[in-house]
Amino acid sequence: MPEASAQTVSGTVLAFDFGEKRIGVAVGEWLLRRAHPLTVIERQNDAQGLARIAALIDEWQPVSLVVGRPVALDGSAHALTARCERFARRLRERFRLAVAFADERLTSCEAQERLRAAGHNARQARKHIDSVAAQIILQNHFDAAAGDLSQPQGCQTHVPS
């Protein structure tokens, strides 16, 4: 599967935190290398999920996509890994965009902690966790492409209201 090039210097990127019930979506720009949570797609079925993604791609016109690849803590694949890889292949084939994988280990936990720190209780945070996890996936991807694995100064999680 082609990967988004670290040499891409401009354009919008959409990132996805794939799940069986929900897909978190984040958006960012290569020039700024800053990710922002965008939305959560509630999945009733694959066709409905892809239709929502198509609408986002039409709206944002990304130059590439990033998909968080779920693996066990030790890095080994598990049942959801294969489903996520099929999802990424479908995105690449349908939209003819480069798709990069990014490590998504513990991003949901980190998203939950960020939301709690921002003052959201568990119930309030639940509707934003997946989009914030996608934001973390995309920000990590940008940071890795820049050769800087540390969190940039002043980068904050924006939680949609």
ZALUMZA-627167 format. One record per atom (N, C-alpha, C): residue number from 0; x, y, z. Coordinates in steps of 0.02 Angstrom, whole numbers. Example, Ala and Ser with C-alpha at 12.3 -4.5 7.8 and 13.67 -1.06 7.14 Angstrom:
// residues 2
pos->0 u->660 v->-284 w->390 $
pos->0 u->615 v->-225 w->390 $
pos->0 u->660 v->-165 w->390 $
pos->1 u->642 v->-112 w->354 $
pos->1 u->684 v->-53 w->357 $
pos->1 u->645 v->2 w->394 $
END
This chain:
// residues 161
pos->0 u->42 v->-59 w->0 $
pos->0 u->0 v->0 w->0 $
pos->0 u->45 v->61 w->0 $
pos->1 u->32 v->110 w->-45 $
pos->1 u->74 v->170 w->-46 $
pos->1 u->66 v->209 w->19 $
pos->2 u->119 v->240 w->38 $
pos->2 u->117 v->280 w->99 $
pos->2 u->122 v->354 w->81 $
pos->3 u->92 v->395 w->121 $
pos->3 u->98 v->467 w->112 $
pos->3 u->171 v->486 w->123 $
pos->4 u->197 v->525 w->80 $
pos->4 u->268 v->542 w->83 $
pos->4 u->281 v->594 w->137 $
pos->5 u->335 v->585 w->173 $
pos->5 u->356 v->634 w->223 $
pos->5 u->378 v->699 w->188 $
pos->6 u->389 v->695 w->122 $
pos->6 u->411 v->754 w->86 $
pos->6 u->352 v->795 w->61 $
pos->7 u->290 v->772 w->72 $
pos->7 u->233 v->811 w->55 $
pos->7 u->238 v->876 w->94 $
pos->8 u->236 v->933 w->59 $
pos->8 u->248 v->996 w->93 $
pos->8 u->186 v->1039 w->102 $
pos->9 u->133 v->1023 w->68 $
pos->9 u->73 v->1062 w->77 $
pos->9 u->12 v->1020 w->63 $
pos->10 u->-44 v->1042 w->88 $
pos->10 u->-107 v->1008 w->76 $
pos->10 u->-137 v->982 w->140 $
pos->11 u->-201 v->968 w->136 $
pos->11 u->-239 v->943 w->192 $
pos->11 u->-231 v->867 w->198 $
pos->12 u->-232 v->843 w->260 $
pos->12 u->-230 v->772 w->274 $
pos->12 u->-289 v->755 w->320 $
pos->13 u->-323 v->701 w->304 $
pos->13 u->-374 v->675 w->349 $
pos->13 u->-347 v->612 w->382 $
pos->14 u->-362 v->604 w->446 $
pos->14 u->-340 v->545 w->483 $
pos->14 u->-400 v->511 w->514 $
pos->15 u->-394 v->445 w->522 $
pos->15 u->-449 v->404 w->546 $
pos->15 u->-427 v->359 w->603 $
pos->16 u->-467 v->359 w->656 $
pos->16 u->-460 v->311 w->711 $
pos->16 u->-516 v->260 w->699 $
pos->17 u->-498 v->204 w->667 $
pos->17 u->-547 v->154 w->646 $
pos->17 u->-571 v->113 w->705 $
pos->18 u->-637 v->103 w->708 $
pos->18 u->-667 v->60 w->758 $
pos->18 u->-727 v->26 w->728 $
pos->19 u->-749 v->-27 w->760 $
pos->19 u->-806 v->-65 w->734 $
pos->19 u->-871 v->-26 w->738 $
pos->20 u->-879 v->17 w->788 $
pos->20 u->-940 v->56 w->796 $
pos->20 u->-934 v->128 w->775 $
pos->21 u->-874 v->156 w->783 $
pos->21 u->-862 v->226 w->768 $
pos->21 u->-794 v->235 w->733 $
pos->22 u->-791 v->287 w->692 $
pos->22 u->-728 v->307 w->661 $
pos->22 u->-716 v->379 w->679 $
pos->23 u->-663 v->392 w->716 $
pos->23 u->-644 v->461 w->732 $
pos->23 u->-607 v->491 w->673 $
pos->24 u->-619 v->555 w->660 $
pos->24 u->-588 v->588 w->604 $
pos->24 u->-554 v->652 w->628 $
pos->25 u->-494 v->664 w->604 $
pos->25 u->-458 v->726 w->618 $
pos->25 u->-433 v->755 w->553 $
pos->26 u->-417 v->819 w->555 $
pos->26 u->-392 v->854 w->495 $
pos->26 u->-330 v->894 w->514 $
pos->27 u->-286 v->902 w->467 $
pos->27 u->-226 v->942 w->478 $
pos->27 u->-197 v->964 w->412 $
pos->28 u->-148 v->1008 w->416 $
pos->28 u->-114 v->1035 w->357 $
pos->28 u->-40 v->1019 w->362 $
pos->29 u->-12 v->995 w->305 $
pos->29 u->59 v->980 w->304 $
pos->29 u->102 v->1041 w->320 $
pos->30 u->85 v->1099 w->294 $
pos->30 u->126 v->1158 w->306 $
pos->30 u->129 v->1176 w->380 $
pos->31 u->73 v->1173 w->414 $
pos->31 u->71 v->1190 w->485 $
pos->31 u->89 v->1132 w->531 $
pos->32 u->78 v->1071 w->506 $
pos->32 u->90 v->1010 w->545 $
pos->32 u->55 v->1013 w->612 $
pos->33 u->-9 v->1031 w->608 $
pos->33 u->-52 v->1034 w->668 $
pos->33 u->-116 v->996 w->652 $
pos->34 u->-136 v->953 w->697 $
pos->34 u->-196 v->912 w->688 $
pos->34 u->-252 v->938 w->733 $
pos->35 u->-313 v->931 w->709 $
pos->35 u->-371 v->952 w->747 $
pos->35 u->-426 v->899 w->741 $
pos->36 u->-461 v->884 w->795 $
pos->36 u->-516 v->837 w->790 $
pos->36 u->-570 v->865 w->745 $
pos->37 u->-602 v->822 w->706 $
pos->37 u->-652 v->846 w->658 $
pos->37 u->-722 v->820 w->675 $
pos->38 u->-730 v->754 w->675 $
pos->38 u->-796 v->725 w->687 $
pos->38 u->-790 v->652 w->705 $
pos->39 u->-845 v->623 w->723 $
pos->39 u->-849 v->551 w->736 $
pos->39 u->-905 v->524 w->691 $
pos->40 u->-888 v->472 w->654 $
pos->40 u->-937 v->439 w->611 $
pos->40 u->-964 v->378 w->648 $
pos->41 u->-1028 v->379 w->661 $
pos->41 u->-1062 v->321 w->692 $
pos->41 u->-1076 v->273 w->635 $
pos->42 u->-1051 v->211 w->641 $
pos->42 u->-1057 v->163 w->586 $
pos->42 u->-1116 v->116 w->596 $
pos->43 u->-1164 v->119 w->551 $
pos->43 u->-1215 v->68 w->550 $
pos->43 u->-1193 v->11 w->504 $
pos->44 u->-1159 v->29 w->449 $
pos->44 u->-1132 v->-21 w->403 $
pos->44 u->-1075 v->11 w->364 $
pos->45 u->-1038 v->-30 w->325 $
pos->45 u->-980 v->-5 w->289 $
pos->45 u->-999 v->47 w->236 $
pos->46 u->-1054 v->35 w->200 $
pos->46 u->-1075 v->81 w->147 $
pos->46 u->-1091 v->150 w->176 $
pos->47 u->-1126 v->152 w->233 $
pos->47 u->-1143 v->215 w->265 $
pos->47 u->-1080 v->251 w->288 $
pos->48 u->-1033 v->214 w->317 $
pos->48 u->-971 v->244 w->340 $
pos->48 u->-930 v->273 w->282 $
pos->49 u->-926 v->236 w->227 $
pos->49 u->-889 v->261 w->169 $
pos->49 u->-923 v->321 w->137 $
pos->50 u->-989 v->323 w->139 $
pos->50 u->-1025 v->381 w->112 $
pos->50 u->-1009 v->444 w->152 $
pos->51 u->-1006 v->438 w->218 $
pos->51 u->-988 v->495 w->261 $
pos->51 u->-916 v->517 w->248 $
pos->52 u->-872 v->468 w->239 $
pos->52 u->-801 v->484 w->224 $
pos->52 u->-796 v->518 w->156 $
pos->53 u->-834 v->494 w->106 $
pos->53 u->-834 v->526 w->40 $
pos->53 u->-854 v->599 w->45 $
pos->54 u->-904 v->613 w->86 $
pos->54 u->-926 v->683 w->94 $
pos->54 u->-871 v->725 w->125 $
pos->55 u->-834 v->697 w->174 $
pos->55 u->-779 v->734 w->205 $
pos->55 u->-722 v->744 w->155 $
pos->56 u->-708 v->695 w->114 $
pos->56 u->-655 v->701 w->64 $
pos->56 u->-675 v->754 w->12 $
pos->57 u->-738 v->755 w->-8 $
pos->57 u->-761 v->807 w->-54 $
pos->57 u->-754 v->877 w->-23 $
pos->58 u->-770 v->882 w->40 $
pos->58 u->-767 v->947 w->74 $
pos->58 u->-695 v->970 w->86 $
pos->59 u->-652 v->926 w->111 $
pos->59 u->-585 v->946 w->131 $
pos->59 u->-532 v->938 w->77 $
pos->60 u->-545 v->898 w->25 $
pos->60 u->-498 v->888 w->-30 $
pos->60 u->-427 v->870 w->-5 $
pos->61 u->-420 v->817 w->34 $
pos->61 u->-354 v->800 w->61 $
pos->61 u->-306 v->776 w->6 $
pos->62 u->-241 v->785 w->20 $
pos->62 u->-189 v->759 w->-25 $
pos->62 u->-169 v->689 w->-4 $
pos->63 u->-185 v->670 w->58 $
pos->63 u->-169 v->603 w->83 $
pos->63 u->-212 v->588 w->144 $
pos->64 u->-211 v->524 w->163 $
pos->64 u->-248 v->500 w->221 $
pos->64 u->-201 v->463 w->268 $
pos->65 u->-218 v->463 w->331 $
pos->65 u->-181 v->425 w->382 $
pos->65 u->-232 v->383 w->420 $
pos->66 u->-215 v->320 w->430 $
pos->66 u->-259 v->275 w->467 $
pos->66 u->-219 v->248 w->527 $
pos->67 u->-248 v->255 w->586 $
pos->67 u->-217 v->226 w->645 $
pos->67 u->-223 v->150 w->642 $
pos->68 u->-166 v->117 w->647 $
pos->68 u->-165 v->43 w->641 $
pos->68 u->-164 v->14 w->712 $
pos->69 u->-218 v->-20 w->731 $
pos->69 u->-221 v->-48 w->798 $
pos->69 u->-179 v->-112 w->804 $
pos->70 u->-137 v->-113 w->855 $
pos->70 u->-96 v->-171 w->871 $
pos->70 u->-95 v->-179 w->946 $
pos->71 u->-74 v->-238 w->969 $
pos->71 u->-66 v->-250 w->1040 $
pos->71 u->-8 v->-208 w->1067 $
pos->72 u->-4 v->-202 w->1132 $
pos->72 u->49 v->-162 w->1162 $
pos->72 u->119 v->-184 w->1141 $
pos->73 u->127 v->-249 w->1128 $
pos->73 u->192 v->-275 w->1107 $
pos->73 u->204 v->-266 w->1032 $
pos->74 u->157 v->-235 w->997 $
pos->74 u->164 v->-221 w->926 $
pos->74 u->137 v->-275 w->880 $
pos->75 u->113 v->-330 w->908 $
pos->75 u->86 v->-384 w->867 $
pos->75 u->15 v->-368 w->844 $
pos->76 u->-2 v->-397 w->787 $
pos->76 u->-69 v->-387 w->759 $
pos->76 u->-121 v->-425 w->800 $
pos->77 u->-183 v->-400 w->797 $
pos->77 u->-238 v->-436 w->828 $
pos->77 u->-298 v->-433 w->781 $
pos->78 u->-356 v->-455 w->802 $
pos->78 u->-415 v->-461 w->758 $
pos->78 u->-433 v->-396 w->724 $
pos->79 u->-432 v->-340 w->759 $
pos->79 u->-452 v->-277 w->729 $
pos->79 u->-400 v->-251 w->680 $
pos->80 u->-337 v->-274 w->685 $
pos->80 u->-285 v->-251 w->640 $
pos->80 u->-303 v->-267 w->567 $
pos->81 u->-324 v->-328 w->554 $
pos->81 u->-341 v->-348 w->486 $
pos->81 u->-401 v->-309 w->460 $
pos->82 u->-451 v->-297 w->501 $
pos->82 u->-509 v->-258 w->480 $
pos->82 u->-489 v->-186 w->463 $
pos->83 u->-444 v->-158 w->503 $
pos->83 u->-420 v->-90 w->491 $
pos->83 u->-380 v->-88 w->426 $
pos->84 u->-339 v->-137 w->413 $
pos->84 u->-300 v->-139 w->351 $
pos->84 u->-346 v->-144 w->290 $
pos->85 u->-401 v->-182 w->295 $
pos->85 u->-450 v->-186 w->241 $
pos->85 u->-483 v->-117 w->231 $
pos->86 u->-499 v->-84 w->286 $
pos->86 u->-528 v->-17 w->283 $
pos->86 u->-480 v->31 w->246 $
pos->87 u->-417 v->29 w->262 $
pos->87 u->-367 v->72 w->230 $
pos->87 u->-362 v->56 w->155 $
pos->88 u->-362 v->-8 w->137 $
pos->88 u->-360 v->-27 w->67 $
pos->88 u->-421 v->0 w->29 $
pos->89 u->-480 v->-5 w->61 $
pos->89 u->-541 v->21 w->29 $
pos->89 u->-536 v->97 w->19 $
pos->90 u->-509 v->132 w->68 $
pos->90 u->-500 v->204 w->60 $
pos->90 u->-455 v->220 w->0 $
pos->91 u->-398 v->185 w->-3 $
pos->91 u->-349 v->197 w->-57 $
pos->91 u->-381 v->182 w->-125 $
pos->92 u->-415 v->126 w->-130 $
pos->92 u->-445 v->105 w->-194 $
pos->92 u->-502 v->151 w->-215 $
pos->93 u->-544 v->170 w->-168 $
pos->93 u->-602 v->210 w->-185 $
pos->93 u->-584 v->283 w->-200 $
pos->94 u->-539 v->312 w->-161 $
pos->94 u->-525 v->383 w->-167 $
pos->94 u->-460 v->399 w->-202 $
pos->95 u->-421 v->348 w->-219 $
pos->95 u->-358 v->357 w->-256 $
pos->95 u->-312 v->407 w->-222 $
pos->96 u->-306 v->400 w->-156 $
pos->96 u->-262 v->442 w->-116 $
pos->96 u->-211 v->397 w->-81 $
pos->97 u->-152 v->426 w->-68 $
pos->97 u->-102 v->390 w->-29 $
pos->97 u->-129 v->380 w->42 $
pos->98 u->-117 v->321 w->70 $
pos->98 u->-140 v->306 w->138 $
pos->98 u->-79 v->283 w->178 $
pos->99 u->-66 v->317 w->232 $
pos->99 u->-12 v->297 w->277 $
pos->99 u->-42 v->267 w->340 $
pos->100 u->-7 v->219 w->368 $
pos->100 u->-27 v->192 w->433 $
pos->100 u->13 v->228 w->487 $
pos->101 u->-19 v->237 w->545 $
pos->101 u->15 v->266 w->603 $
pos->101 u->-3 v->223 w->664 $
pos->102 u->43 v->217 w->709 $
pos->102 u->33 v->179 w->770 $
pos->102 u->-21 v->213 w->811 $
pos->103 u->-72 v->175 w->831 $
pos->103 u->-126 v->206 w->870 $
pos->103 u->-130 v->178 w->941 $
pos->104 u->-77 v->143 w->962 $
pos->104 u->-78 v->115 w->1030 $
pos->104 u->-89 v->170 w->1082 $
pos->105 u->-136 v->158 w->1126 $
pos->105 u->-151 v->200 w->1183 $
pos->105 u->-178 v->270 w->1166 $
pos->106 u->-196 v->282 w->1102 $
pos->106 u->-221 v->349 w->1085 $
pos->106 u->-289 v->362 w->1116 $
pos->107 u->-331 v->311 w->1122 $
pos->107 u->-396 v->322 w->1154 $
pos->107 u->-388 v->338 w->1228 $
pos->108 u->-341 v->306 w->1261 $
pos->108 u->-328 v->322 w->1331 $
pos->108 u->-301 v->393 w->1338 $
pos->109 u->-255 v->412 w->1294 $
pos->109 u->-228 v->480 w->1296 $
pos->109 u->-283 v->531 w->1281 $
pos->110 u->-327 v->515 w->1234 $
pos->110 u->-382 v->560 w->1218 $
pos->110 u->-428 v->569 w->1278 $
pos->111 u->-443 v->515 w->1312 $
pos->111 u->-485 v->518 w->1371 $
pos->111 u->-453 v->561 w->1425 $
pos->112 u->-388 v->554 w->1434 $
pos->112 u->-353 v->595 w->1484 $
pos->112 u->-353 v->668 w->1465 $
pos->113 u->-343 v->683 w->1402 $
pos->113 u->-344 v->753 w->1379 $
pos->113 u->-413 v->784 w->1390 $
pos->114 u->-464 v->746 w->1374 $
pos->114 u->-532 v->772 w->1383 $
pos->114 u->-548 v->783 w->1457 $
pos->115 u->-526 v->737 w->1498 $
pos->115 u->-537 v->745 w->1571 $
pos->115 u->-500 v->807 w->1596 $
pos->116 u->-438 v->817 w->1573 $
pos->116 u->-400 v->875 w->1593 $
pos->116 u->-432 v->940 w->1569 $
pos->117 u->-469 v->936 w->1514 $
pos->117 u->-504 v->995 w->1488 $
pos->117 u->-571 v->1007 w->1523 $
pos->118 u->-587 v->964 w->1573 $
pos->118 u->-646 v->975 w->1613 $
pos->118 u->-708 v->936 w->1594 $
pos->119 u->-700 v->887 w->1549 $
pos->119 u->-757 v->846 w->1528 $
pos->119 u->-763 v->784 w->1572 $
pos->120 u->-824 v->770 w->1594 $
pos->120 u->-833 v->707 w->1631 $
pos->120 u->-836 v->650 w->1581 $
pos->121 u->-839 v->588 w->1605 $
pos->121 u->-837 v->530 w->1560 $
pos->121 u->-893 v->531 w->1510 $
pos->122 u->-952 v->550 w->1530 $
pos->122 u->-1010 v->551 w->1485 $
pos->122 u->-1000 v->604 w->1430 $
pos->123 u->-978 v->663 w->1449 $
pos->123 u->-966 v->716 w->1400 $
pos->123 u->-910 v->698 w->1352 $
pos->124 u->-858 v->666 w->1378 $
pos->124 u->-800 v->650 w->1338 $
pos->124 u->-814 v->595 w->1287 $
pos->125 u->-860 v->550 w->1303 $
pos->125 u->-872 v->492 w->1261 $
pos->125 u->-885 v->510 w->1188 $
pos->126 u->-921 v->565 w->1175 $
pos->126 u->-937 v->581 w->1106 $
pos->126 u->-878 v->612 w->1068 $
pos->127 u->-824 v->629 w->1103 $
pos->127 u->-766 v->661 w->1071 $
pos->127 u->-703 v->617 w->1070 $
pos->128 u->-703 v->562 w->1108 $
pos->128 u->-641 v->523 w->1116 $
pos->128 u->-613 v->501 w->1049 $
pos->129 u->-655 v->476 w->1004 $
pos->129 u->-629 v->450 w->941 $
pos->129 u->-599 v->504 w->896 $
pos->130 u->-629 v->563 w->894 $
pos->130 u->-600 v->617 w->852 $
pos->130 u->-536 v->644 w->883 $
pos->131 u->-532 v->646 w->949 $
pos->131 u->-470 v->668 w->982 $
pos->131 u->-416 v->614 w->973 $
pos->132 u->-435 v->550 w->975 $
pos->132 u->-386 v->497 w->961 $
pos->132 u->-360 v->504 w->889 $
pos->133 u->-403 v->520 w->841 $
pos->133 u->-381 v->531 w->772 $
pos->133 u->-334 v->591 w->769 $
pos->134 u->-348 v->643 w->808 $
pos->134 u->-304 v->701 w->811 $
pos->134 u->-234 v->680 w->835 $
pos->135 u->-231 v->639 w->887 $
pos->135 u->-167 v->616 w->914 $
pos->135 u->-130 v->575 w->862 $
pos->136 u->-166 v->531 w->828 $
pos->136 u->-136 v->490 w->774 $
pos->136 u->-105 v->535 w->721 $
pos->137 u->-142 v->585 w->699 $
pos->137 u->-117 v->629 w->647 $
pos->137 u->-60 v->673 w->671 $
pos->138 u->-65 v->698 w->732 $
pos->138 u->-11 v->740 w->759 $
pos->138 u->53 v->699 w->765 $
pos->139 u->48 v->637 w->789 $
pos->139 u->106 v->593 w->793 $
pos->139 u->136 v->580 w->724 $
pos->140 u->93 v->572 w->674 $
pos->140 u->116 v->563 w->605 $
pos->140 u->154 v->624 w->580 $
pos->141 u->127 v->683 w->592 $
pos->141 u->161 v->745 w->573 $
pos->141 u->228 v->751 w->608 $
pos->142 u->228 v->738 w->674 $
pos->142 u->290 v->744 w->713 $
pos->142 u->343 v->695 w->688 $
pos->143 u->322 v->634 w->673 $
pos->143 u->370 v->583 w->648 $
pos->143 u->397 v->604 w->580 $
pos->144 u->355 v->632 w->537 $
pos->144 u->377 v->654 w->471 $
pos->144 u->427 v->712 w->477 $
pos->145 u->419 v->752 w->529 $
pos->145 u->464 v->808 w->540 $
pos->145 u->528 v->786 w->576 $
pos->146 u->530 v->723 w->596 $
pos->146 u->588 v->699 w->633 $
pos->146 u->587 v->721 w->705 $
pos->147 u->531 v->747 w->728 $
pos->147 u->524 v->772 w->797 $
pos->147 u->470 v->732 w->831 $
pos->148 u->489 v->686 w->874 $
pos->148 u->440 v->643 w->907 $
pos->148 u->411 v->675 w->969 $
pos->149 u->432 v->735 w->987 $
pos->149 u->404 v->767 w->1047 $
pos->149 u->343 v->807 w->1028 $
pos->150 u->299 v->818 w->1076 $
pos->150 u->239 v->858 w->1064 $
pos->150 u->260 v->931 w->1056 $
pos->151 u->238 v->965 w->1003 $
pos->151 u->258 v->1035 w->994 $
pos->151 u->232 v->1079 w->1051 $
pos->152 u->269 v->1130 w->1066 $
pos->152 u->248 v->1178 w->1116 $
pos->152 u->184 v->1212 w->1094 $
pos->153 u->138 v->1222 w->1140 $
pos->153 u->77 v->1259 w->1126 $
pos->153 u->24 v->1218 w->1089 $
pos->154 u->36 v->1155 w->1076 $
pos->154 u->-13 v->1114 w->1041 $
pos->154 u->-65 v->1091 w->1092 $
pos->155 u->-127 v->1111 w->1082 $
pos->155 u->-180 v->1093 w->1129 $
pos->155 u->-234 v->1056 w->1092 $
pos->156 u->-270 v->1015 w->1130 $
pos->156 u->-326 v->980 w->1102 $
pos->156 u->-385 v->1028 w->1098 $
pos->157 u->-413 v->1034 w->1039 $
pos->157 u->-474 v->1073 w->1031 $
pos->157 u->-532 v->1025 w->1034 $
pos->158 u->-577 v->1035 w->1081 $
pos->158 u->-634 v->992 w->1089 $
pos->158 u->-695 v->1026 w->1061 $
pos->159 u->-726 v->997 w->1009 $
pos->159 u->-785 v->1029 w->981 $
pos->159 u->-841 v->1033 w->1034 $
pos->160 u->-882 v->1085 w->1031 $
pos->160 u->-937 v->1089 w->1079 $
pos->160 u->-998 v->1055 w->1054 $
END
